[in-house]
Amino acid sequence: MTKVVSINERGTLTLPKDLRQRLGITASGQVVVEETDGGLLLRPGVTVPVEIYSAKRLAEFERNNDSALAGFKLKR
């Protein structure tokens, strides 16, 4: 499928509605733009939040694991 899309003075382009719907791109969604030898490649994108755990948070995980596993015994 080939579509012609206009770009405004701010560099913004609008993807056609049928294309956004087919690809699952929402108003708050993201698109990955990759420069290739053949031009630009646009793909639906997603951002995944990452949490960096502090020593205090890791200790909390340890405590919760210890209490959750307290009723189980290791069979040898």
NORRA-V608022 format. One record per run of one state. SS is the DSSP state (H for helix, E for strand, L for the rest). FROM is the first residue (numbers start at 1). LEN is the number of residues. Records with the same first field share a line. If there is no record, write none. Layout:
SS=FROM-LEN, FROM-LEN
This chain:
L=1-6, 8-5, 14-3, 24-6, 37-2, 46-9, 70-7
E=7-1, 13-1, 30-7, 39-7
H=17-7, 55-15
